[in-house]
Amino acid sequence: MLIDARDIASGTTRPYDLCVVGAGAAGITLARRLRAERFSIALVESGGFTFDPATQDLYQGTTLGPGLSGASYLSTSRLRFFGGTTNHWGGWCRPLDPLDFETRAWVPHSGWPIGRAELAPYFEEAAGVVQIVPFTDALEAERVRDSPSLLPGDLIVTKRMYTSPPTRFGTEYRKEIVEAPQVDVILHANVVRIETNEAGSSVRAVRVATLGGRQFSVTAKAFVLAAGGIENARLLLASDGVQKSGLGNQGDAVGRYFMEHPECPVGHIYVTGDRDVLETYRTRRGSLGLLCLSDRAQREHELLNASFQLGSSGDLPLPSEAGGVPLAIGPAIEALDRVGEKGAPDEERQYVGCYVRAEAAPNPTSRLTLVRETDQLGMRRVNLAWRMGQLESRTIQHAIELLATELGRTGRGRMFLLYDRAAREVSLGRPPWRGVHGGSHHMGTTRMSDSPKTGVVDTNGRVHGVANLYVAGSSVFPTVGFANPTFTIIALALRLARHLPGVVARA
Ligand SMILES: Cc1cc2nc3c(=O)[nH]c(=O)nc-3n(C[C@H](O)[C@H](O)[C@H](O)COP(=O)(O)OP(=O)(O)OC[C@H]3O[C@@H](n4cnc5c(N)ncnc54)[C@H](O)[C@@H]3O)c2cc1C
């Protein structure tokens, strides 16, 4: 059923078995998956069915860190209406890699408390949700095997990225949720506070406000925050009535470990051999190849995960931001057999653009805090600081060098860089790395951990120390790989949907 919060009388309480806050990728997946259960569900959504500037303004905040493109980042990298940010996502889908889940000695704070195998069946199911071609690890291996690779060897390997139409969750799944007898979709309903018992160990209700000034409560046996990678943490921090530092924050982790995917164009590859191999890296039958750091490369060089996308551009190399013409990687290539020299620059079609997307490291000083300024509903606004460290810097620089060296070593191509190799440090926002920016992915602010001392939610997504409060979305990722997050968000939501009926039944 569809309910408009603006028609609900102030001071009233609406009781349900399960309350899901936010109707984006995570919230809609949960509601769809649970809609046939024999319990009542409230899907509480801030917006309506279309974009509204006044509601979107609730997302305004401030940022620190040039990779976050200034003041507009918080309000342009997400959307606050039914369907959430999937109303303008790009639809690129790929699960995290097995190594992304492991504790890596060279990546501080790494390691998920669950393994990749735990999510594998849900990745298969998630493929249907985002309407990509069927996905299993075996199918991925087959697709990679069946396409010629630009590079042999096991330092830079090819992996596939899958392309969703892109599925607009708000339009694609609206009808089935609104028509589900067990589900009430409550629109224009902004959760402004989570209310607990006196010990802070159980949630009683969420407080909901409309822009028109009405306020009411939604009670439930269990609650799920699915309000996005920033708002999930904002809601926990803002709910400081009992626990003064915010709910679930006994380990001081709420809002910390914020991660984005650093990405930027890096230059051009001159392909010396048969250009047909580039077909592997174009979108064909629902997926495209990426050149990626292998597990071996990450382990041996102590790097984060990273990938390269090859553009189909026939452009000649662009002028360097460092000034002058683009620089080849230098000695690494020159020492080899000067590949590419035979090819005259007029063979434009041999050039292909190259773009890097890397993993960010979990860093407790990259964090979201609440500032004094409030939004129209009286909630404190967000300040978000993203600090890229030495590990990201070294990963990007080193990955580029490995790619260039491998191209030269194997004779498959030659790399032309946009950046001066003298700029050893990828220094976010400073020339020549000014082009490094985040990919509009908000991750890590309510990280999953075995212990409340090191994170916010347990392996089921339940907030440590709060019996009936769960978090869904990329805020629970302890580390993030290079893959865009939504496919993993959906897999985790499907897994949570398996868990919740038992929670509701026992309550
Ligand atoms: C331009 C762009 C391109 C992208 N492309 C890709 C891509 O190709 N691949 C990929 O994997 N990811 C991509 N993303 C990221 C992707 O959109 C997000 O990962 C995904 O939408 C997150 O899902 P979510 O459900 O956690 O949050 P959202 O989809 O943001 O949904 C959160 C919902 O919660 C609601 N809400 C928020 N606060 C409250 C509140 N207090 N009370 C009630 N409701 C609330 C919001 O209105 C919204 O509907 C892209 C993002 C952008 C901006």
PDBQT file of the ligand as one rigid body, heavy atoms in Angstrom, charges set to zero:
ROOT
HETATM    1  C1  LIG A 601      26.369   9.340 -10.965  1.00  0.00    +0.000 C 
HETATM    2  C2  LIG A 601      26.478   8.030 -10.220  1.00  0.00    +0.000 A 
HETATM    3  C3  LIG A 601      26.786   6.872 -10.913  1.00  0.00    +0.000 A 
HETATM    4  C4  LIG A 601      26.894   5.662 -10.225  1.00  0.00    +0.000 A 
HETATM    5  N1  LIG A 601      27.192   4.542 -10.936  1.00  0.00    +0.000 NA
HETATM    6  C5  LIG A 601      27.334   3.372 -10.293  1.00  0.00    +0.000 A 
HETATM    7  C6  LIG A 601      27.665   2.195 -11.017  1.00  0.00    +0.000 A 
HETATM    8  O1  LIG A 601      27.842   2.221 -12.234  1.00  0.00    +0.000 OA
HETATM    9  N2  LIG A 601      27.793   1.040 -10.323  1.00  0.00    +0.000 N 
HETATM   10  C7  LIG A 601      27.610   0.987  -8.972  1.00  0.00    +0.000 A 
HETATM   11  O2  LIG A 601      27.775  -0.089  -8.393  1.00  0.00    +0.000 OA
HETATM   12  N3  LIG A 601      27.288   2.087  -8.268  1.00  0.00    +0.000 NA
HETATM   13  C8  LIG A 601      27.130   3.269  -8.887  1.00  0.00    +0.000 A 
HETATM   14  N4  LIG A 601      26.797   4.381  -8.182  1.00  0.00    +0.000 N 
HETATM   15  C9  LIG A 601      26.528   4.242  -6.741  1.00  0.00    +0.000 C 
HETATM   16  C10 LIG A 601      25.126   3.656  -6.484  1.00  0.00    +0.000 C 
HETATM   17  O3  LIG A 601      24.158   4.540  -6.963  1.00  0.00    +0.000 OA
HETATM   18  C11 LIG A 601      24.969   3.408  -4.985  1.00  0.00    +0.000 C 
HETATM   19  O4  LIG A 601      25.975   2.485  -4.585  1.00  0.00    +0.000 OA
HETATM   20  C12 LIG A 601      23.634   2.804  -4.594  1.00  0.00    +0.000 C 
HETATM   21  O5  LIG A 601      22.544   3.537  -5.082  1.00  0.00    +0.000 OA
HETATM   22  C13 LIG A 601      23.552   2.766  -3.069  1.00  0.00    +0.000 C 
HETATM   23  O6  LIG A 601      22.368   2.122  -2.686  1.00  0.00    +0.000 OA
HETATM   24  P1  LIG A 601      21.731   2.411  -1.271  1.00  0.00    +0.000 P 
HETATM   25  O7  LIG A 601      20.399   1.756  -1.242  1.00  0.00    +0.000 OA
HETATM   26  O8  LIG A 601      22.690   2.097  -0.199  1.00  0.00    +0.000 OA
HETATM   27  O9  LIG A 601      21.548   4.022  -1.219  1.00  0.00    +0.000 OA
HETATM   28  P2  LIG A 601      20.632   4.935  -2.143  1.00  0.00    +0.000 P 
HETATM   29  O10 LIG A 601      20.391   4.303  -3.449  1.00  0.00    +0.000 OA
HETATM   30  O11 LIG A 601      21.232   6.281  -2.128  1.00  0.00    +0.000 OA
HETATM   31  O12 LIG A 601      19.235   4.957  -1.379  1.00  0.00    +0.000 OA
HETATM   32  C14 LIG A 601      19.058   5.543  -0.117  1.00  0.00    +0.000 C 
HETATM   33  C15 LIG A 601      17.587   5.902   0.051  1.00  0.00    +0.000 C 
HETATM   34  O13 LIG A 601      17.371   6.328   1.398  1.00  0.00    +0.000 OA
HETATM   35  C16 LIG A 601      16.540   7.472   1.413  1.00  0.00    +0.000 C 
HETATM   36  N5  LIG A 601      16.831   8.204   2.643  1.00  0.00    +0.000 N 
HETATM   37  C17 LIG A 601      17.988   8.844   2.958  1.00  0.00    +0.000 A 
HETATM   38  N6  LIG A 601      17.900   9.378   4.180  1.00  0.00    +0.000 NA
HETATM   39  C18 LIG A 601      16.673   9.052   4.662  1.00  0.00    +0.000 A 
HETATM   40  C19 LIG A 601      15.999   9.331   5.884  1.00  0.00    +0.000 A 
HETATM   41  N7  LIG A 601      16.577  10.022   6.880  1.00  0.00    +0.000 N 
HETATM   42  N8  LIG A 601      14.729   8.863   6.043  1.00  0.00    +0.000 NA
HETATM   43  C20 LIG A 601      14.126   8.146   5.061  1.00  0.00    +0.000 A 
HETATM   44  N9  LIG A 601      14.732   7.856   3.879  1.00  0.00    +0.000 NA
HETATM   45  C21 LIG A 601      15.984   8.315   3.698  1.00  0.00    +0.000 A 
HETATM   46  C22 LIG A 601      16.917   8.210   0.145  1.00  0.00    +0.000 C 
HETATM   47  O14 LIG A 601      15.898   9.085  -0.260  1.00  0.00    +0.000 OA
HETATM   48  C23 LIG A 601      17.148   7.069  -0.837  1.00  0.00    +0.000 C 
HETATM   49  O15 LIG A 601      15.973   6.716  -1.508  1.00  0.00    +0.000 OA
HETATM   50  C24 LIG A 601      26.680   5.611  -8.819  1.00  0.00    +0.000 A 
HETATM   51  C25 LIG A 601      26.367   6.788  -8.131  1.00  0.00    +0.000 A 
HETATM   52  C26 LIG A 601      26.276   7.991  -8.820  1.00  0.00    +0.000 A 
HETATM   53  C27 LIG A 601      25.967   9.234  -8.055  1.00  0.00    +0.000 C 
ENDROOT
TORSDOF 0
